[in-house]
Amino acid sequence: MMMAEGIRKFKFATIAEGEMLASIGAPDILMAYQPIGPRQLRLINLVKKFPATKFSCLVDNEQIATQLSKLAEKENLVLNVFLDLNVGMNRTGVQPENALELFKYCDSLKNISVIGLHAYDGHNREADLAVRTAGCDEGYERVKKLHQTIEKKVEKI
């Protein structure tokens, strides 16, 4: 129903949800967290099984990026990733001010492609819309600064 209404990008939390989305032809789906352990291989297997679907996941550290790159290399794949940024939820992610090094590292991996930045501002729950908006804007500005810095670095390459 959502695709019939023009929605083309989806998020999934479990491998089963990702498989269900891909099996109905969802063109672009993001794993809503950083895969660890056996979920890494399960994600790679989804990418192989559904080549018409653009899969991506989050990463927030070099260790996971390295593991994903090695698994993707074994399958001759390039895995799309978003850098997971912590703008205040303090659950996952790297601080935007510290994420440039992670971007450079991921960019150096031949089987990882950084396709975006991911930030979740779920900690902004104030009832007052102006206060909530100000909190969201502050987080967005931090992400925007990182994006601008990355663009400058990429232009030099």
C-alpha positions in Angstrom: 0.0 0.0 0.0 2.8 2.4 0.8 4.6 1.8 -2.5 1.3 2.3 -4.3 1.3 5.8 -2.7 4.8 6.5 -4.0 6.9 5.6 -0.9 10.2 4.2 -2.1 12.4 4.3 0.9 11.9 2.1 4.0 13.7 1.2 7.3 13.8 -2.2 8.9 14.7 -3.4 12.3 14.9 -7.2 11.8 16.4 -9.3 9.0 12.9 -10.8 8.6 11.5 -7.3 8.0 14.2 -6.6 5.5 13.5 -9.8 3.6 9.8 -9.1 3.6 10.4 -5.6 2.1 12.8 -6.8 -0.5 10.4 -9.7 -1.5 7.6 -7.3 -2.3 10.0 -5.2 -4.4 10.9 -2.3 -2.1 13.6 -0.5 -4.0 15.6 1.2 -1.2 15.7 -0.1 2.4 17.9 0.8 5.4 18.7 -1.4 8.3 17.9 0.9 11.2 20.9 0.0 13.2 24.5 -1.3 12.9 24.6 -5.0 12.3 26.8 -7.0 14.6 27.7 -10.6 14.9 25.7 -13.0 12.7 23.4 -10.2 11.5 26.3 -9.0 9.4 26.3 -12.1 7.3 22.5 -12.2 7.2 22.5 -8.7 5.8 25.1 -9.6 3.2 22.9 -12.7 2.2 19.9 -10.4 1.8 22.0 -8.1 -0.5 22.9 -11.2 -2.6 19.4 -12.6 -2.7 17.7 -9.4 -3.7 20.0 -7.6 -6.1 17.2 -5.3 -7.3 16.9 -3.8 -3.8 19.3 -1.1 -2.6 20.2 -2.2 0.9 22.1 -0.1 3.4 22.9 -0.1 7.1 24.4 2.1 9.8 27.9 2.1 11.1 29.4 4.1 14.0 32.9 2.6 14.4 35.8 1.3 12.4 35.6 -2.2 13.8 32.1 -2.9 12.4 33.0 -1.1 9.1 36.0 -3.4 8.7 34.0 -6.5 9.5 31.3 -5.5 7.0 33.9 -4.6 4.3 35.6 -8.0 4.7 32.3 -9.9 4.4 31.3 -7.8 1.4 34.7 -8.4 -0.3 34.2 -12.2 0.1 31.0 -11.9 -1.9 32.4 -9.3 -4.4 29.9 -6.7 -3.1 30.0 -3.1 -2.1 27.8 -2.4 0.9 26.1 0.9 1.3 26.4 2.5 4.7 25.2 5.6 6.5 27.3 7.0 9.3 25.3 6.8 12.5 25.5 10.1 14.4 24.7 10.7 18.0 22.9 14.1 18.2 21.7 13.6 21.8 19.8 10.3 22.1 23.0 8.7 23.5 22.0 5.2 22.4 24.1 4.7 19.3 26.3 6.7 17.0 29.4 8.8 17.0 29.3 12.5 17.9 29.1 14.5 14.6 32.2 16.5 15.7 34.2 13.2 15.9 32.8 11.5 12.8 35.1 12.9 10.1 37.8 10.3 10.9 35.2 7.5 10.7 34.1 8.9 7.3 37.7 8.9 6.1 38.2 5.4 7.3 35.1 4.0 5.7 35.8 5.8 2.5 39.2 4.0 2.4 37.5 0.6 2.5 36.9 -0.7 -1.1 33.8 -2.7 -0.2 32.0 0.0 1.8 30.3 3.0 0.2 29.3 5.9 2.5 26.1 7.1 1.0 24.9 9.4 3.8 24.6 10.5 7.4 22.0 9.3 9.8 20.8 11.1 12.9 17.9 10.4 15.2 16.6 13.1 17.4 14.2 11.0 19.4 15.4 12.5 22.7 13.6 15.8 21.7 10.2 15.1 23.3 9.3 18.4 24.9 5.7 19.3 24.8 6.5 22.9 23.8 6.9 22.9 20.0 9.3 25.8 20.0 11.6 24.1 22.5 11.4 20.8 20.6 12.1 22.6 17.3 15.1 24.4 18.8 16.5 21.0 20.0 16.1 19.5 16.6 17.6 22.5 14.9 20.7 22.3 17.1 21.2 18.6 16.2 20.7 19.3 12.5 23.3 22.1 12.6 25.9 19.7 13.9 25.1 17.2 11.2 25.1 20.0 8.6 28.6 21.1 9.6 29.9 17.6 9.3 28.3 17.3 5.9 29.9 20.5 4.7 33.3 19.3 6.0 33.0 16.0 4.2 32.0 17.7 1.0 35.1 19.8 1.1 37.3 16.7 1.7 35.7 14.8 -1.2 36.2 17.8 -3.5 39.9 17.6 -2.8 40.1 13.9 -3.8 
